[in-house]
Amino acid sequence: MTQGFDTLAIHAGTAPDTATGARQVPIYQTTAYVFRDSDHAAKLFNLQEVGYIYSRLTNPTVSALANRIVALEGGAGGICCSSGHAAQLMALFPLMQPGTNVVASTRLYGGTIQQFTNTIRKFGWSAKLVDFDDPKAIAAAIDDNTRALFCETICNPGGAISDLDAIARVADRHGIPLIVDNTTATPYLCRPIEHGATIVVHSTTKYLTGNGTVTGGAVVDSGKFDWSKVPGRFPSLSEPEPAYHGLTFHAALGAMAYTFHSIAVGLRDLGMTMNPQGAHYTLMGIETLSLRMQRHVENAQIVAEWLEQDPRVEYVTYPGLKSSAYHNLAKMITPKGAGALFTFAMKGGYDSCVKFVDNLKLFSHVANLGDTRSLVIHSASTTHRQLSDEQRAAAGALPNVVRLSIGIEDVRDIIADLDQALAIATA
Ligand SMILES: *Cc1c(COP(=O)(O)O)cnc(C)c1O
């Protein structure tokens, strides 16, 4: 029998250290690993034997974390990266060639919209952003050069929920993988692979670490996609890969083809590697993921309900509220709670929002989310500043909108802080 989620969060990917008996995963602070002999070295480089060569590719502490996240997401394999943004590039890397595109949601995190609309063009890739609430719009945007769909489970900052099952059906019909950024939900609230996703990405910087100490990212592959089904569509995986002495990854490695390509070519050549210290912090964080997420969603629900009935507030976007257009979807996609990230609009506009943010005391004004501490940011003047008005509106980052990441403090203190800052802002 497979173990339960809470057990996996503590034990998956780790066992007492064979050399010392250390109960916690040691921080393997090493760059390289001694080969037994030349034959052993050759086998490692040929992927005939799995083992450690050099920490740009793999490291035991980082592998322990990757395996734990893979277990929690119900995947076949995965890697860790230096940040969530690195994970997104790494997730696309085995799939894309110059001239190919990804069809992505307009409701992505502002930094991802930036990465997708401008930076990936330097690789000859492009993104088409469409409304992911509309499966027909997604289908219409897919062309012969589309190599993936990309969306977030719970969209940052607006809290919209993606109908993963419906989106996965569109991906299936067109023979392309669905990549889901599960950062804001975490596998505790939603496991996208169970809803048909092929690949899951994370910014482990957020809830998985949980306390704002390190940046990191992860890519998890379900192992379920047939990379060879349409000849020529995913040549890095289904054809001899010139970047790895002509190895045909899918034929040689089956369900682990994508993961091995990500390590042997992606991490080797792009080098967006997680360091073992960082992996250690995130392993510690994940041990308490369930307990923290329970409190996060409980507090978020109470705070959202309190804000919604307040006359100083215009609207609250939390999908846990009956007033949310995403309320029913939240029950299907995130049945244990609709996350702890949402926005609310203040009566009074841009200036009141700035005053509100400046007068909060318990909340920290930071460009982060998923911390034990309650956090606030005015997206329009910060994370979404470099976007067009149209892109900001689509992302739910209007001038009078404030984003909250509800922490796990005593909920009465969270509400008291919001109350006093609202009083000053609207005086
Ligand atoms: C923060 C975030 C990212 C980027 O992650 P970094 O670790 O900051 O690079 C990507 N997606 C979502 C949903 C995020 O919240």
The ligand as an SDF file (V2000), in Angstrom:
LIG
                    3D

 15 15  0  0  0  0  0  0  0  0999 V2000
    6.8620   33.0900   -7.1650 C   0  0  0  0  0  0  0  0  0  0  0  0
    6.2120   32.3660   -8.2690 C   0  0  0  0  0  0  0  0  0  0  0  0
    6.9510   31.9260   -9.3790 C   0  0  0  0  0  0  0  0  0  0  0  0
    8.4310   32.2090   -9.5350 C   0  0  0  0  0  0  0  0  0  0  0  0
    9.1500   31.5420   -8.5560 O   0  0  0  0  0  0  0  0  0  0  0  0
   10.5930   32.0640   -8.0250 P   0  0  0  0  0  0  0  0  0  0  0  0
   10.9840   31.0360   -7.0320 O   0  0  0  0  0  0  0  0  0  0  0  0
   10.3600   33.4100   -7.4330 O   0  0  0  0  0  0  0  0  0  0  0  0
   11.4770   32.1310   -9.2140 O   0  0  0  0  0  0  0  0  0  0  0  0
    6.2880   31.2160  -10.3540 C   0  0  0  0  0  0  0  0  0  0  0  0
    4.9700   30.9630  -10.2660 N   0  0  0  0  0  0  0  0  0  0  0  0
    4.2350   31.3850   -9.2270 C   0  0  0  0  0  0  0  0  0  0  0  0
    2.7880   31.0570   -9.1770 C   0  0  0  0  0  0  0  0  0  0  0  0
    4.8200   32.0950   -8.1960 C   0  0  0  0  0  0  0  0  0  0  0  0
    4.0830   32.5130   -7.1610 O   0  0  0  0  0  0  0  0  0  0  0  0
  1  2  1  0
  2  3  1  0
  2 14  2  0
  3  4  1  0
  3 10  2  0
  4  5  1  0
  5  6  1  0
  6  7  2  0
  6  8  1  0
  6  9  1  0
 10 11  1  0
 11 12  2  0
 12 13  1  0
 12 14  1  0
 14 15  1  0
M  END
$$$$
